[in-house]
Amino acid sequence: MRFSILFLLAASLVADGGGVVAQSTVNGLRVTVFATPLPMSTGQEQIAVLVETQRAAEPVSDARVDIRARSPQGGVEDVAATKSQTQDGWYTVRQRLPVAGKWEFEVLVDAAGVSACIPVHASVQNAGRPIGAFIPLIALAPAGAILLVFNRILRGKCVPAGLADE
């Protein structure tokens, strides 16, 4: 049952363009770090952390999860992850990544007196252009088709069915 829940949550992250960026077992804890979207890009990034026991793969619901992000420019930001209200062992944070380049993240987990630090090295790309930027290009295809039909009508090579009887 728990495996199917993990699979569904991981599949939903992958469906949103995300996936696993790091996994480590430290001091009896298995920590898996997900990012959405992948590849990581500038702008808002969702980072989810799954904390489980190493032996039984049971979710750890009483952990404290912090993420330290170090930008390519050397700036450091510490963010506390929020415990999921619906799934035990899941902790999420939304992180704004303002610049592209090599980022370093440290996922700090403290659960029942056990601490773990998982380093994550990520290459952050410039975000792609939003779909709205491509609307003029997308509109060219239907506009071209309409102009082609009018051109054929005006040249008499294509007469609409309603006009052929007159």
PEJO-V360824 format. One record per residue. N is the residue number from 1. PHI is phi in whole degrees, -180 to 180 (none if undefined). PSI is psi in degrees with one decimal (NA if undefined). D_CENTER is the distance of its C-alpha to the mean C-alpha in whole Angstrom. Layout:
# PEJO-V360824
N_PHI_PSI_D_CENTER / N_PHI_PSI_D_CENTER
This chain:
# PEJO-V360824
1_none_-47.4_25 / 2_-66_-35.6_23 / 3_-63_-39.9_22 / 4_-67_-35.5_21 / 5_-66_-45.6_19 / 6_-60_-43.0_17 / 7_-62_-44.4_16 / 8_-65_-41.3_16 / 9_-67_-43.0_13 / 10_-65_-39.5_11 / 11_-65_-37.7_12 / 12_-68_-35.0_10 / 13_-66_-42.3_7 / 14_-67_-35.8_8 / 15_-63_-28.4_9 / 16_-86_9.7_6 / 17_92_11.6_5 / 18_-110_-178.5_4 / 19_178_-173.0_7 / 20_-75_130.2_10 / 21_-110_-19.9_11 / 22_-163_149.7_14 / 23_-148_136.0_17 / 24_-152_149.8_20 / 25_-116_117.5_23 / 26_-135_127.1_25 / 27_51_41.4_28 / 28_83_2.3_28 / 29_-111_135.8_24 / 30_-102_119.4_22 / 31_-118_124.6_18 / 32_-119_130.0_15 / 33_-111_127.6_12 / 34_-114_151.8_8 / 35_-135_142.0_5 / 36_-135_123.2_2 / 37_-87_164.1_2 / 38_-117_142.3_5 / 39_-64_152.6_8 / 40_-62_139.4_7 / 41_-140_165.5_9 / 42_-62_154.1_11 / 43_105_-156.1_11 / 44_-77_131.9_9 / 45_-129_134.3_6 / 46_-99_128.1_6 / 47_-116_126.1_8 / 48_-119_140.2_10 / 49_-125_128.2_13 / 50_-107_122.2_15 / 51_-112_123.4_19 / 52_-134_161.6_22 / 53_-75_146.8_25 / 54_-67_-45.1_26 / 55_-74_-50.2_29 / 56_-100_-4.1_28 / 57_53_38.4_24 / 58_-92_139.8_25 / 59_-66_143.4_22 / 60_-102_109.9_23 / 61_-95_-4.8_23 / 62_-115_30.8_25 / 63_-87_157.6_23 / 64_-110_124.6_23 / 65_-121_122.6_19 / 66_-122_148.2_19 / 67_-124_126.4_17 / 68_-107_120.8_18 / 69_-109_128.2_17 / 70_-116_116.4_19 / 71_-78_165.5_18 / 72_-61_-23.1_20 / 73_-85_-1.8_23 / 74_96_-4.9_24 / 75_-71_144.0_22 / 76_-122_136.1_21 / 77_-135_129.6_20 / 78_-103_131.7_20 / 79_-134_132.3_18 / 80_-86_133.4_19 / 81_-81_148.8_16 / 82_-95_132.3_17 / 83_-68_135.3_18 / 84_-66_137.0_17 / 85_-82_-16.3_20 / 86_-110_-26.2_20 / 87_-129_121.7_19 / 88_-63_141.0_21 / 89_88_-5.4_19 / 90_-103_135.2_16 / 91_-135_132.4_15 / 92_-130_156.7_12 / 93_-150_145.8_12 / 94_-104_125.3_10 / 95_-120_131.3_11 / 96_-89_124.6_12 / 97_-109_100.1_12 / 98_-78_-23.5_15 / 99_-131_151.3_16 / 100_-82_159.7_16 / 101_135_-165.8_17 / 102_-85_113.7_17 / 103_-103_149.7_16 / 104_-122_128.2_17 / 105_-118_145.2_16 / 106_-121_122.8_18 / 107_-99_112.5_17 / 108_-103_119.7_21 / 109_-119_132.1_22 / 110_-131_113.3_25 / 111_-140_121.8_26 / 112_51_44.6_30 / 113_80_-0.3_31 / 114_-104_130.5_29 / 115_-115_147.1_27 / 116_-143_144.0_24 / 117_-128_117.5_22 / 118_-111_115.3_19 / 119_-81_140.3_19 / 120_-131_120.2_16 / 121_-105_126.1_16 / 122_-135_142.0_13 / 123_-96_115.4_14 / 124_-99_125.8_12 / 125_-97_160.6_13 / 126_-65_138.7_14 / 127_-65_144.9_12 / 128_-69_163.3_13 / 129_-72_142.2_16 / 130_-65_156.7_15 / 131_-58_-29.3_17 / 132_-61_-27.0_20 / 133_-71_-18.9_21 / 134_-101_1.2_22 / 135_-57_-44.2_24 / 136_-59_-38.1_27 / 137_-70_-39.1_26 / 138_-66_-36.0_25 / 139_-71_-17.9_28 / 140_-64_-37.3_31 / 141_-63_-54.9_31 / 142_-64_-37.1_32 / 143_-63_-40.5_34 / 144_-64_-40.7_36 / 145_-65_-41.7_37 / 146_-64_-44.5_38 / 147_-63_-37.4_40 / 148_-63_-44.2_41 / 149_-63_-46.6_43 / 150_-62_-37.5_45 / 151_-63_-43.4_46 / 152_-66_-38.7_47 / 153_-64_-45.9_49 / 154_-65_-30.2_51 / 155_-85_-7.6_52 / 156_82_9.2_53 / 157_-86_-18.2_51 / 158_-138_109.0_49 / 159_-108_123.7_51 / 160_-60_150.0_49 / 161_-56_-37.8_51 / 162_-69_-26.1_52 / 163_-92_-14.0_54 / 164_-69_-27.8_56 / 165_-78_-18.3_58 / 166_-82_NA_60
